[in-house]
């Protein structure tokens, strides 16, 4: 069984895509590629996969699983969620997929990437945005703070979930002076958004504490 690829499709808040896993198994069987369980590469990828460059990894995944699974693979590999399997440059990995997918597959990839990346825990969302270099570094914290009010409402996050996510982000940011500044900007953006948007859909204790 291709356990690593199956795990990609079952992250927080998502359902296991049995069709994607079945497709992976079928394609590997046709290609004669063994899922070497117990290998240094985690038991779900072909021999030599770890040493491939980013383009080759994405090319393999695009031939093996569905576009939505490729989107999750890119995010998880960039964040180090897949043990030794990584992508070195997030922008290059996503660019390869955007350039080689067409029509419905491209739309599926884009929608899945946007949805998955935007629904990561706060600290991982910050890390992925930094890796993607999609925000001005001086604006990243503010942007995350302004967006977080909507994240709480749409995700129906409890007060304990919010406190846990903010604490995790604070812990990661404390190790670096630039990240510490990002966290301070996040808190300022979060407070501005709470003042502007009001308490609707925000746990009372969170609104009262951070407003």
N, C-alpha and C positions, 0 to 999 in steps of 0.2 A: 504494500500500500504506500502511496506517495504522501506520507504523513505531513511533511512540511508544507506541501502545496495545499493539502486539505486545511491545515491550520490557518493559512492566509485568508481563507474565505469565511472564517468563523471568529473574527475579532469582535470587540465589545459592540453590542447593539446590533450585530448582523446575524443573519441566518446562514447556516452551512449550505452552499450551493452544490447539491449532490450531482447535478448535471455536469458542473465544471470538473468535479473530482472524477466522475465516470469518464468524461472526455479525456482527461489527463491520462488515466490508466489505459484507455484504449489506444491513444496515440503512442504512448510509451511502448506498448506491446507491439504495435505495428512497426515502430522504428527499431525494435530490438534493444531498447535502452533499459537497463536494469535499474530499479530503485535500490541501490545498495544500502540496505539497512545496517545501521551501526557504523557507517562510514564517517570520516572526519567532516563530511559535508552535511551531516544531519539526517541522512537516510532518505531524502526525498528528491534529490537532484542528481544528474548524471556525474560520473567521474570527471573531474576537472572543472566543474561548474564554478567553484569558488575562485579559481584563477582566471576565469574569463574576464574580459573588459566589460564595461557597462553595456555597450551596444550588443555584444554577443549574448549576455544574460537576458536582455530584454527581447532580442530576436528569438531565443529559445522559448521564453515564456509565452510570447505571442503565438508561437506555433503549437503550444501545449495546452494552454488554458484560455478561458474566455477573457474579453477585454476588461471586464470589471475586476476579475481576479488579478490581471496584470497591474491595474491601477493600485490595488491594495498591496501587491507584492512590492512595487516601487516604493510606496510610503513606508512599509514595514522594514524593507531592506535598508533604506536610508536612515531609519531611526535605530537600527541595530536590534530589531525585534526577532530576527531570524538567525540567531547564533552567529556562525561564521559567514553566512551569506550576506553580502553587503552590496550596495551600489556606491561607488566612490563619489560620483558627481550627480546630484539629484537632477539638475537642469539638463544634463546630457541624456540621462535615462528617460526623462519625460519627453524631451525633444525627439528622441528616436521613435517613441511610440506615436507621437503626434504626426511625424513625417511618414510613418509606414502604415498607419491605420487609415481606412477610407470609409466614407459614408456612415452606415449604421454602427459599425465597429468603432469608428472615431467618436461618434456621439456617446456611445456606451462607455468608452474609456474616459472621456472627459467628464461625464456626469458622475461616474463612480469615483474618479479622483477627487473632484470637487467635494462630493458628499462625504467621502471617507476622511479627507484631510481636514475638513471643517468641523468634524464631529469627534476628533481626537481629544483626549484629556488636555487641559490647558497647557501644561508644560511641554507635552509632545507637539501640540499645535504650534507653540512658539518655536521649538527646535526645527520643525519642518519648514516653517516660514523663513527662518534664518537660512537654512540650507538651500531653499529655493531662491533666496535673494529677491523675493517679490515685493518686499516693502523697503522703503527708505529706512535704514537702521535707526535714525532718529525718530521715526514715526511708528516703528513696529509696536512699541509698548502702548502708545496711545491708541493705535488701531485695535489691538487686542482688547484693551480695556473698554473701548466704546462698543465693540462687538459682543463682549461677554454678557452684557445684560440680555441681549437677544438669545444668546446660547443658553442662559439659565431658563428663560421663558420657554423656548422651543423644546429644550431637553427636559423640562419640568424637574430641574435639579433641586434636591433638598438642601437645606442649610448645611448639613454635614458634608454633602458632596461638594458644595461650593467652598467651604472652609478647607476641605482636603485638597482640592485642586489649587487653591491660592497658596496653601502651605507648601505644596510640592513645587510650585513655580518659584516661590521665594527661596526654597532650599537650593534649587539648581542655580538660580541667579546670584546667590550670595557668594559663589566661588569665583566670580569674575566681576571686575569693576564696571565693565561695559554692560554686562547683563544686569548688574545691580541697578544701573540707571534705567535699563529697560523695564525692570520691575517697578521702579518708582513711577515711571511714565504710565505703566499699565494701571497702577492704582489711581493715578490722577484721571486717566481716561474712564476708568470704571466709575469713579465718583461723579464725574461730569455726566455720564450716561444715566446714572441713577437719578440725579437731580433733574435731568431733562425728561426722562421717560416715566418717572414715577414708580410707585410700588406695585402696580398691577402685575401679577404673575411672579413676583419676587418674594422669597420667604421673608417674613416680617423681620426676623432677627438679622438677616443679611442686610436688608434695606436700612434698618436702624443703625447697624454697626458701621457700614461703609459709606453711607450717604454723607 
